[in-house]
Amino acid sequence: MMRPDIDRFVGSLGVGWPAWRLLLEQPDNSKELTMQIGVEISRVLENKRIFVVDTDEVSRAALQFMLHDENETHELADLNDAYAKAETGKPDLILLGSGIVAASGAGVLPQLVEHFPGVRILLIAESDDDDMIRQARKAGAHGVLRKPLRIEMVRDKVDIMLGRKAPVIVPLTVLTSRTQG
């Protein structure tokens, strides 16, 4: 059963509120606080802040939907919106659309790193094999989220960037060795 004190506590966290509001009707008509399938409570309580900064409204909305249950995720159309939003708290991770980099140049990345010390930056792009993306990686981006965006891939990459998960590294010798039989 929902109690006002629990409701206030969860509201004060400022995290993943839509996930907390999912209520299941029980046979006895009571309500029980639940979360969406696959959402880990420890990640919600950790309260990592993510800015999705992209000129592509569809990509922004998709990423916000994929990440909002486990993170405080904000959709922002441009860098000015990101700087304004940061006045209430700096981001732990910025998902930066390639359209922003194309319009502003790779020099925008050192500016972001300077403005948000310690922030991790993932580029949102069609491919990671592009000259502009390579320049952005050299300028300070930590990785690339390639389109099409899939929820498992997005969450894994975000978890790695936030230090929640170790990247899987396969040694080259494993890939090139052959079994003898």
VENFEN-V328018 format. One record per residue. N is the residue number from 1. SS is DSSP state (H for helix, E for strand, - for the rest). Layout:
n=[N | N]
ss=[SS | SS]
//
This chain:
n=[1 | 2 | 3 | 4 | 5 | 6 | 7 | 8 | 9 | 10 | 11 | 12 | 13 | 14 | 15 | 16 | 17 | 18 | 19 | 20 | 21 | 22 | 23 | 24 | 25 | 26 | 27 | 28 | 29 | 30 | 31 | 32 | 33 | 34 | 35 | 36 | 37 | 38 | 39 | 40 | 41 | 42 | 43 | 44 | 45 | 46 | 47 | 48 | 49 | 50 | 51 | 52 | 53 | 54 | 55 | 56 | 57 | 58 | 59 | 60 | 61 | 62 | 63 | 64 | 65 | 66 | 67 | 68 | 69 | 70 | 71 | 72 | 73 | 74 | 75 | 76 | 77 | 78 | 79 | 80 | 81 | 82 | 83 | 84 | 85 | 86 | 87 | 88 | 89 | 90 | 91 | 92 | 93 | 94 | 95 | 96 | 97 | 98 | 99 | 100 | 101 | 102 | 103 | 104 | 105 | 106 | 107 | 108 | 109 | 110 | 111 | 112 | 113 | 114 | 115 | 116 | 117 | 118 | 119 | 120 | 121 | 122 | 123 | 124 | 125 | 126 | 127 | 128 | 129 | 130 | 131 | 132 | 133 | 134 | 135 | 136 | 137 | 138 | 139 | 140 | 141 | 142 | 143 | 144 | 145 | 146 | 147 | 148 | 149 | 150 | 151 | 152 | 153 | 154 | 155 | 156 | 157 | 158 | 159 | 160 | 161 | 162 | 163 | 164 | 165 | 166 | 167 | 168 | 169 | 170 | 171 | 172 | 173 | 174 | 175 | 176 | 177 | 178 | 179 | 180 | 181]
ss=[- | - | - | H | H | H | H | H | H | H | H | H | H | - | - | - | H | H | H | H | - | - | E | E | E | - | - | - | - | - | E | E | E | - | - | - | - | - | - | - | H | H | H | H | H | H | - | - | E | E | E | E | E | - | - | - | H | H | H | H | H | H | H | H | H | H | H | - | - | - | - | E | E | E | E | E | - | - | H | H | H | H | H | H | H | H | H | H | - | - | - | - | E | E | E | E | E | H | H | H | H | H | H | H | - | - | H | H | H | H | H | H | H | H | H | - | - | - | - | E | E | E | E | E | E | - | - | - | - | - | H | H | H | H | H | H | H | H | H | - | - | - | E | E | E | E | - | - | - | - | H | H | H | H | H | H | H | H | H | H | H | - | - | - | - | - | - | - | - | - | - | H | H | H | H | H | - | - | - | - | -]
//
